[in-house]
Amino acid sequence: KNSYKMSFESIFKPNNNSSLGISNTLTSVVNSYGMDQKLVEALNKQINMEILASQYYLSMYIYCSQTYIGLTGFAKYYKQESDNERKHAIQMIDYLIERGNLPVISSIVAPKSSYDSITNIVEYTRVMEKDIYDNLISLQKLASNLNDSSLSDFLSPFIQEQIKSLYSIEIKLTHLKKLCSAESSIYLLDQTL
């Protein structure tokens, strides 16, 4: 399980804002709606986790779509998940902007392009989604501790969606483990997605 653990700090490369002409002074001037800087940084981290997840799901979509893999149901599922994660990132970016803060997008290391098996992909998905869930919970706790009820309320639907997503992933893993004795069974599961 730990082999799938993602370290988001190691995946993101710091973004050098100076090349864009953005100074630290601008960042502090923009942050004028009373949002604690710790929350801005934590929400920026969450935004980048969502973007990274979107990229990973896109790579899983590409992998499953290959003719030698032929898992079009999984491909469709992962494409949809990529779109959902990107949508989450944009919603969070919009929230930061509406609160008068500067979203910061970090450079991201390219996701994997091949996997050992569909079970490996779903296990990787579980770890990635659990990391996102854990970070959302930490972010909501920080918002509560810093008395930012607006951010705490904003995060609640994302947390509920993560719970549903983790449940769905666990069901897929259970089905895969039960069906993996025959490769043809995986294709039957794929057709239900």
Buried (B, 14 or more C-beta within 10 A) or exposed (E): EEEBEBEBEEBBEEBEBEEEEBEEEEBEEBBEEEBBEBBBEBBBBBBBBBBBBBBBBBBBBBBBBEEEBEBBBBBBBBBEBBBBBBEBBBBBBEBBEEBBBBBBEBEBEEBEEEBEEBBBBBBBBBBBBBBBBEBBEEBBEBBEEBEBEBBBEBBEEBBEBBEEBBEBBEEBBEBBEEBBEEEEBBBEBBEEB
